[in-house]
């Protein structure tokens, strides 16, 4: 039977060593401290924390690793097919005390590194979703005692919480990016509308007035045209301002603002809107949802009749826009 290069720590000693190795650490530092301290305490050749790309676990990314006494600085990814980690998503613990390459001859990494034992603890989120695994591998036999497994599960729970935090952080960053992209798109739209609409009309007014000064005999006709252009420019600016923050919403509240929206729509709109005063941000959100729904019903839904209802229920605002169109907006 193979002998170990140095003894592995067990039970309370393992717990103490890993706790000291991760004390006060959070985020990436915790994961790095975890793989290092576990590797040193268990005298293991390779310890890693892998994050799954999805719940199936068919592809993972190593976010922290310790190999042969050194940290793995560059994260790497791999498919789990043909490897022991492919078994982890459906189990709490996967253990092969010896004969790893005989069980998994397709695991070229284990063959090349001369690894013979494998122990992995499943990492799950707060909703029990599979997030990845904490794996310990060695070139010698590695029999895990119940106390050792209990210790690894404690720190696996912390690692799972860190992976969940990373996922939420990425989701938040993606959400922020979408908000910024939407804001940029809106600014570009406003810029285009100003340039193509009111700005051109005001330039036309300036030119008309200049010509009127040079041609007094045609001044009345030119001034009449200038007045028409100013009226149109004023209307376009009001419409543009309505899209940024509707005047009716600020001055008369949500019912009047939605009524104004409906009157400008080509659809037949029936309203049932509670008159309660609402916080500005809630009223604005409801207004723009209705505006988008009316546009979609007309442009894509091929609707004729629309019913809009807004009501307060149990401290929430319930908004419903229903139409007789084909859907698909």
Helices and strands as residue ranges (DSSP letters): H 11-22, H 27-41, E 46-52, E 59-67, E 70-71, E 76-79, G 84-90, E 93-96, H 100-103, H 108-113, E 117-124, E 130-138, H 146-196, H 198-214, G 216-218, H 219-244, H 247-252, H 254-263, E 268-273, H 280-299, E 305-313, E 316-323
